[in-house]
Amino acid sequence: MIHVKVKTKEVRFTIPIPYALLNVAISMACSKFFQKHADKWTKEHFKRKELNFTFPLIDKRLLKPIVKELKKHKGMVLVDVKATDGTEVRVRL
């Protein structure tokens, strides 16, 4: 499980993300439907901002082994950021 902890002066919360949910999100993001429509959904915004960007095709067969490998490194800290205003963000496996 991935744990995302955010701490500010006003609020503190933790978001646990199970690997099963991460696999479902990868499957959805890599689906042909999502990839086909992602450009349509963002086309107007990119046109207003004068950006020329297309979403790259993502193959879930490349991402699934990464998640599988992450499971083997329980407790490893991926992100540990402390801002000058006291905000802290920590992502741990």
KEGUPA-798831 format. One record per residue: residue number from 1; x, y, z of N, C-alpha, C in turn. Coordinates in Angstrom, 1 decimal. Each point is the difference from the previous one (the first is absolute). Layout:
N
{pos->NUM; n.east->X; n.north->Y; n.up->Z; ca.east->X; ca.north->Y; ca.up->Z; c.east->X; c.north->Y; c.up->Z}
...
// end
This chain:
93
{pos->1; n.east->0.8; n.north->-1.2; n.up->0.0; ca.east->-0.8; ca.north->1.2; ca.up->0.0; c.east->0.9; c.north->1.2; c.up->0.0}
{pos->2; n.east->-0.4; n.north->1.0; n.up->-0.8; ca.east->0.7; ca.north->1.3; ca.up->0.0; c.east->-0.7; c.north->0.9; c.up->0.9}
{pos->3; n.east->0.8; n.north->0.7; n.up->0.9; ca.east->-0.5; ca.north->1.0; ca.up->0.9; c.east->0.4; c.north->1.4; c.up->-0.4}
{pos->4; n.east->-0.9; n.north->0.9; n.up->-0.3; ca.east->0.3; ca.north->1.4; ca.up->-0.3; c.east->-0.4; c.north->0.8; c.up->1.2}
{pos->5; n.east->0.9; n.north->0.7; n.up->0.7; ca.east->-0.2; ca.north->0.8; ca.up->1.1; c.east->0.2; c.north->1.4; c.up->-0.3}
{pos->6; n.east->-1.0; n.north->0.9; n.up->0.3; ca.east->0.1; ca.north->1.4; ca.up->-0.3; c.east->-0.2; c.north->0.7; c.up->1.4}
{pos->7; n.east->0.9; n.north->1.0; n.up->0.3; ca.east->-0.1; ca.north->0.7; ca.up->1.3; c.east->0.2; c.north->1.5; c.up->-0.3}
{pos->8; n.east->-1.0; n.north->0.8; n.up->0.3; ca.east->0.1; ca.north->1.4; ca.up->0.0; c.east->-0.2; c.north->0.6; c.up->1.3}
{pos->9; n.east->0.0; n.north->1.3; n.up->0.1; ca.east->-0.3; ca.north->0.6; ca.up->1.3; c.east->-1.4; c.north->-0.2; c.up->0.5}
{pos->10; n.east->-1.0; n.north->0.0; n.up->-1.0; ca.east->-1.4; ca.north->-0.1; ca.up->0.3; c.east->-0.5; c.north->-1.5; c.up->0.0}
{pos->11; n.east->0.6; n.north->-0.8; n.up->-0.8; ca.east->-0.6; ca.north->-1.4; ca.up->-0.2; c.east->1.1; c.north->-1.0; c.up->-0.1}
{pos->12; n.east->-0.4; n.north->-1.2; n.up->0.4; ca.east->0.9; ca.north->-1.2; ca.up->-0.2; c.east->-0.8; c.north->-1.2; c.up->-0.4}
{pos->13; n.east->0.4; n.north->-0.6; n.up->-1.1; ca.east->-0.8; ca.north->-1.2; ca.up->-0.4; c.east->0.9; c.north->-1.0; c.up->-0.6}
{pos->14; n.east->-0.4; n.north->-1.3; n.up->0.0; ca.east->0.7; ca.north->-1.1; ca.up->-0.6; c.east->-0.9; c.north->-0.7; c.up->-1.0}
{pos->15; n.east->0.5; n.north->-0.3; n.up->-1.2; ca.east->-0.8; ca.north->-0.7; ca.up->-1.0; c.east->0.7; c.north->-1.3; c.up->-0.3}
{pos->16; n.east->-0.7; n.north->-1.1; n.up->0.4; ca.east->0.6; ca.north->-1.3; ca.up->-0.3; c.east->-0.5; c.north->-0.5; c.up->-1.4}
{pos->17; n.east->0.9; n.north->-0.4; n.up->-0.8; ca.east->-0.3; ca.north->-0.5; ca.up->-1.4; c.east->0.4; c.north->-1.4; c.up->-0.1}
{pos->18; n.east->-1.0; n.north->-0.9; n.up->0.0; ca.east->0.3; ca.north->-1.5; ca.up->-0.1; c.east->0.5; c.north->-0.2; c.up->-1.5}
{pos->19; n.east->0.9; n.north->-1.0; n.up->-0.1; ca.east->0.6; ca.north->-0.4; ca.up->-1.3; c.east->-1.1; c.north->-0.4; c.up->-0.9}
{pos->20; n.east->-1.1; n.north->-0.7; n.up->0.5; ca.east->-1.1; ca.north->-0.4; ca.up->-0.9; c.east->-0.6; c.north->1.2; c.up->-0.6}
{pos->21; n.east->-0.2; n.north->1.1; n.up->0.7; ca.east->-0.6; ca.north->1.2; ca.up->-0.5; c.east->0.9; c.north->0.6; c.up->-1.0}
{pos->22; n.east->1.3; n.north->0.0; n.up->0.2; ca.east->1.0; ca.north->0.5; ca.up->-0.9; c.east->0.0; c.north->-0.8; c.up->-1.3}
{pos->23; n.east->-0.2; n.north->-1.3; n.up->0.1; ca.east->-0.1; ca.north->-0.8; ca.up->-1.2; c.east->-1.2; c.north->0.3; c.up->-0.8}
{pos->24; n.east->-1.1; n.north->0.2; n.up->0.7; ca.east->-1.3; ca.north->0.4; ca.up->-0.7; c.east->0.2; c.north->1.3; c.up->-0.7}
{pos->25; n.east->0.6; n.north->1.0; n.up->0.7; ca.east->0.2; ca.north->1.3; ca.up->-0.6; c.east->0.9; c.north->-0.1; c.up->-1.3}
{pos->26; n.east->1.1; n.north->-0.8; n.up->0.1; ca.east->0.8; ca.north->-0.2; ca.up->-1.2; c.east->-0.7; c.north->-0.6; c.up->-1.1}
{pos->27; n.east->-0.9; n.north->-1.0; n.up->0.3; ca.east->-0.8; ca.north->-0.6; ca.up->-1.1; c.east->-0.9; c.north->1.0; c.up->-0.6}
{pos->28; n.east->-0.6; n.north->0.8; n.up->0.8; ca.east->-0.9; ca.north->1.0; ca.up->-0.6; c.east->0.7; c.north->1.1; c.up->-0.8}
{pos->29; n.east->1.1; n.north->0.4; n.up->0.5; ca.east->0.8; ca.north->1.1; ca.up->-0.7; c.east->0.6; c.north->-0.6; c.up->-1.3}
{pos->30; n.east->0.3; n.north->-1.2; n.up->0.0; ca.east->0.6; ca.north->-0.6; ca.up->-1.2; c.east->-1.1; c.north->-0.6; c.up->-1.0}
{pos->31; n.east->-1.3; n.north->0.1; n.up->0.4; ca.east->-1.0; ca.north->-0.5; ca.up->-0.9; c.east->-0.1; c.north->0.8; c.up->-1.3}
{pos->32; n.east->-0.4; n.north->-0.7; n.up->-1.0; ca.east->-0.1; ca.north->0.7; ca.up->-1.3; c.east->-1.0; c.north->1.1; c.up->0.0}
{pos->33; n.east->-1.1; n.north->-0.2; n.up->0.7; ca.east->-1.0; ca.north->1.1; ca.up->0.2; c.east->0.6; c.north->1.2; c.up->0.6}
{pos->34; n.east->0.7; n.north->-0.1; n.up->1.1; ca.east->0.5; ca.north->1.2; ca.up->0.6; c.east->1.1; c.north->0.7; c.up->-0.8}
{pos->35; n.east->0.9; n.north->-0.8; n.up->-0.6; ca.east->1.0; ca.north->0.6; ca.up->-0.9; c.east->-0.6; c.north->0.7; c.up->-1.2}
{pos->36; n.east->-1.0; n.north->-0.6; n.up->-0.5; ca.east->-0.7; ca.north->0.5; ca.up->-1.2; c.east->-0.7; c.north->1.4; c.up->0.3}
{pos->37; n.east->-0.6; n.north->0.1; n.up->1.2; ca.east->-0.7; ca.north->1.2; ca.up->0.3; c.east->0.8; c.north->1.0; c.up->0.8}
{pos->38; n.east->1.1; n.north->-0.3; n.up->0.5; ca.east->0.8; ca.north->0.9; ca.up->0.8; c.east->0.3; c.north->1.3; c.up->-0.8}
{pos->39; n.east->0.4; n.north->-0.2; n.up->-1.2; ca.east->0.3; ca.north->1.2; ca.up->-0.8; c.east->-1.2; c.north->0.8; c.up->-0.3}
{pos->40; n.east->-1.2; n.north->-0.6; n.up->-0.2; ca.east->-1.2; ca.north->0.7; ca.up->-0.2; c.east->-0.4; c.north->0.8; c.up->1.2}
{pos->41; n.east->0.1; n.north->-0.6; n.up->1.2; ca.east->-0.4; ca.north->0.7; ca.up->1.3; c.east->0.9; c.north->1.2; c.up->0.3}
{pos->42; n.east->1.2; n.north->0.0; n.up->-0.4; ca.east->1.0; ca.north->1.1; ca.up->0.3; c.east->0.3; c.north->0.9; c.up->-1.2}
{pos->43; n.east->-0.6; n.north->-0.3; n.up->-1.1; ca.east->0.3; ca.north->0.8; ca.up->-1.2; c.east->-0.3; c.north->1.5; c.up->0.1}
{pos->44; n.east->-1.1; n.north->0.3; n.up->0.6; ca.east->-0.5; ca.north->1.4; ca.up->0.1; c.east->1.0; c.north->0.7; c.up->1.0}
{pos->45; n.east->0.3; n.north->-0.6; n.up->1.1; ca.east->0.9; ca.north->0.7; ca.up->1.0; c.east->1.3; c.north->0.2; c.up->-0.6}
{pos->46; n.east->0.6; n.north->-1.0; n.up->-0.7; ca.east->1.3; ca.north->0.2; ca.up->-0.6; c.east->0.0; c.north->1.1; c.up->-1.1}
{pos->47; n.east->-1.1; n.north->0.1; n.up->-0.7; ca.east->-0.2; ca.north->1.0; ca.up->-1.1; c.east->0.1; c.north->1.4; c.up->0.6}
{pos->48; n.east->-0.8; n.north->0.2; n.up->1.2; ca.east->0.0; ca.north->1.3; ca.up->0.6; c.east->1.4; c.north->0.3; c.up->0.6}
{pos->49; n.east->0.7; n.north->-0.9; n.up->0.5; ca.east->1.4; ca.north->0.2; ca.up->0.5; c.east->1.1; c.north->0.0; c.up->-1.0}
{pos->50; n.east->-0.5; n.north->-0.3; n.up->-1.3; ca.east->1.0; ca.north->0.0; ca.up->-1.1; c.east->1.1; c.north->-1.1; c.up->0.2}
{pos->51; n.east->-0.4; n.north->-1.1; n.up->0.5; ca.east->0.9; ca.north->-1.1; ca.up->0.2; c.east->-0.2; c.north->-1.1; c.up->-1.1}
{pos->52; n.east->1.0; n.north->-0.6; n.up->-0.4; ca.east->0.0; ca.north->-1.0; ca.up->-1.0; c.east->0.4; c.north->-1.3; c.up->0.7}
{pos->53; n.east->-0.9; n.north->-0.8; n.up->0.5; ca.east->0.3; ca.north->-1.2; ca.up->0.8; c.east->-1.0; c.north->-1.0; c.up->-0.3}
{pos->54; n.east->0.5; n.north->-1.2; n.up->-0.2; ca.east->-0.9; ca.north->-1.2; ca.up->-0.2; c.east->0.5; c.north->-1.0; c.up->1.0}
{pos->55; n.east->-1.0; n.north->-0.7; n.up->0.6; ca.east->0.3; ca.north->-1.0; ca.up->1.0; c.east->0.7; c.north->-1.2; c.up->-0.6}
{pos->56; n.east->1.1; n.north->-0.4; n.up->0.5; ca.east->0.7; ca.north->-1.2; ca.up->-0.6; c.east->-0.8; c.north->-1.3; c.up->0.3}
{pos->57; n.east->0.1; n.north->-0.9; n.up->-0.8; ca.east->-0.6; ca.north->-1.3; ca.up->0.2; c.east->0.8; c.north->-0.8; c.up->1.1}
{pos->58; n.east->-0.7; n.north->-0.5; n.up->0.9; ca.east->0.6; ca.north->-0.7; ca.up->1.2; c.east->-0.4; c.north->-1.4; c.up->-0.1}
{pos->59; n.east->0.9; n.north->-0.9; n.up->0.1; ca.east->-0.3; ca.north->-1.5; ca.up->0.0; c.east->0.1; c.north->-0.5; c.up->1.4}
{pos->60; n.east->-1.1; n.north->-0.6; n.up->0.5; ca.east->-0.1; ca.north->-0.4; ca.up->1.3; c.east->1.0; c.north->-1.2; c.up->0.3}
{pos->61; n.east->0.4; n.north->-0.7; n.up->-1.0; ca.east->0.9; ca.north->-1.1; ca.up->0.2; c.east->1.4; c.north->0.6; c.up->0.4}
{pos->62; n.east->0.3; n.north->1.3; n.up->-0.2; ca.east->1.2; ca.north->0.6; ca.up->0.5; c.east->-0.2; c.north->0.4; c.up->1.5}
{pos->63; n.east->-1.2; n.north->0.4; n.up->0.4; ca.east->-0.2; ca.north->0.6; ca.up->1.3; c.east->-0.2; c.north->-1.1; c.up->1.1}
{pos->64; n.east->-0.7; n.north->-1.1; n.up->-0.4; ca.east->-0.3; ca.north->-1.0; ca.up->1.0; c.east->1.2; c.north->-0.6; c.up->0.6}
{pos->65; n.east->1.1; n.north->-0.3; n.up->-0.7; ca.east->1.2; ca.north->-0.5; ca.up->0.7; c.east->0.6; c.north->1.0; c.up->1.0}
{pos->66; n.east->-0.1; n.north->1.3; n.up->-0.3; ca.east->0.5; ca.north->1.0; ca.up->0.9; c.east->-0.8; c.north->0.0; c.up->1.3}
{pos->67; n.east->-1.3; n.north->-0.2; n.up->0.0; ca.east->-0.8; ca.north->-0.1; ca.up->1.2; c.east->0.3; c.north->-1.3; c.up->0.7}
{pos->68; n.east->0.2; n.north->-1.0; n.up->-0.7; ca.east->0.4; ca.north->-1.3; ca.up->0.6; c.east->1.3; c.north->0.1; c.up->0.8}
{pos->69; n.east->1.0; n.north->0.7; n.up->-0.6; ca.east->1.3; ca.north->0.2; ca.up->0.6; c.east->-0.1; c.north->1.0; c.up->1.2}
{pos->70; n.east->-0.9; n.north->0.9; n.up->0.0; ca.east->-0.2; ca.north->0.9; ca.up->1.1; c.east->-0.5; c.north->-0.7; c.up->1.3}
{pos->71; n.east->-0.8; n.north->-1.0; n.up->-0.3; ca.east->-0.5; ca.north->-0.8; ca.up->1.2; c.east->1.1; c.north->-0.7; c.up->0.8}
{pos->72; n.east->1.2; n.north->-0.2; n.up->-0.7; ca.east->1.1; ca.north->-0.7; ca.up->0.7; c.east->0.8; c.north->0.9; c.up->0.9}
{pos->73; n.east->-0.3; n.north->1.3; n.up->-0.1; ca.east->0.8; ca.north->1.0; ca.up->0.8; c.east->-0.8; c.north->0.7; c.up->1.0}
{pos->74; n.east->-0.7; n.north->-0.7; n.up->0.8; ca.east->-0.9; ca.north->0.6; ca.up->1.0; c.east->0.8; c.north->0.9; c.up->1.0}
{pos->75; n.east->-0.5; n.north->1.2; n.up->0.2; ca.east->0.6; ca.north->0.9; ca.up->1.0; c.east->0.9; c.north->1.0; c.up->-0.6}
{pos->76; n.east->0.3; n.north->-0.2; n.up->-1.3; ca.east->0.9; ca.north->1.0; ca.up->-0.7; c.east->-0.7; c.north->1.3; c.up->-0.2}
{pos->77; n.east->0.7; n.north->1.1; n.up->0.2; ca.east->-0.5; ca.north->1.3; ca.up->-0.1; c.east->0.3; c.north->0.5; c.up->-1.5}
{pos->78; n.east->-1.0; n.north->0.3; n.up->-0.7; ca.east->0.2; ca.north->0.5; ca.up->-1.4; c.east->0.1; c.north->1.5; c.up->-0.1}
{pos->79; n.east->-0.8; n.north->0.7; n.up->0.8; ca.east->0.0; ca.north->1.5; ca.up->0.0; c.east->0.0; c.north->0.4; c.up->1.5}
{pos->80; n.east->0.8; n.north->1.0; n.up->0.3; ca.east->0.0; ca.north->0.6; ca.up->1.3; c.east->0.4; c.north->1.5; c.up->-0.2}
{pos->81; n.east->-1.0; n.north->0.8; n.up->-0.1; ca.east->0.2; ca.north->1.4; ca.up->-0.3; c.east->-0.5; c.north->0.9; c.up->1.2}
{pos->82; n.east->0.8; n.north->1.0; n.up->0.3; ca.east->-0.4; ca.north->0.9; ca.up->1.1; c.east->0.2; c.north->1.4; c.up->-0.6}
{pos->83; n.east->-1.1; n.north->0.8; n.up->-0.1; ca.east->0.0; ca.north->1.3; ca.up->-0.6; c.east->0.4; c.north->1.0; c.up->1.1}
{pos->84; n.east->0.3; n.north->1.2; n.up->-0.4; ca.east->0.4; ca.north->1.1; ca.up->1.0; c.east->-1.2; c.north->0.4; c.up->0.8}
{pos->85; n.east->-1.2; n.north->-0.1; n.up->-0.5; ca.east->-1.2; ca.north->0.4; ca.up->0.7; c.east->-0.5; c.north->-1.1; c.up->1.0}
{pos->86; n.east->0.7; n.north->-1.0; n.up->0.1; ca.east->-0.3; ca.north->-1.1; ca.up->1.0; c.east->-0.8; c.north->-1.2; c.up->-0.6}
{pos->87; n.east->-0.3; n.north->0.1; n.up->-1.3; ca.east->-0.7; ca.north->-1.1; ca.up->-0.6; c.east->0.9; c.north->-1.2; c.up->-0.2}
{pos->88; n.east->-0.5; n.north->-1.2; n.up->0.3; ca.east->0.8; ca.north->-1.2; ca.up->-0.2; c.east->-0.8; c.north->-1.0; c.up->-0.8}
{pos->89; n.east->0.7; n.north->-0.7; n.up->-0.9; ca.east->-0.7; ca.north->-1.0; ca.up->-0.8; c.east->1.0; c.north->-1.2; c.up->0.0}
{pos->90; n.east->-0.6; n.north->-1.2; n.up->0.4; ca.east->0.8; ca.north->-1.2; ca.up->0.0; c.east->-0.7; c.north->-1.1; c.up->-0.6}
{pos->91; n.east->0.7; n.north->-0.7; n.up->-0.9; ca.east->-0.6; ca.north->-1.2; ca.up->-0.7; c.east->0.9; c.north->-1.2; c.up->0.4}
{pos->92; n.east->-0.7; n.north->-1.0; n.up->0.6; ca.east->0.8; ca.north->-1.1; ca.up->0.5; c.east->-0.8; c.north->-1.3; c.up->-0.5}
{pos->93; n.east->0.8; n.north->-1.0; n.up->-0.3; ca.east->-0.5; ca.north->-1.3; ca.up->-0.4; c.east->-0.5; c.north->-0.8; c.up->1.2}
// end
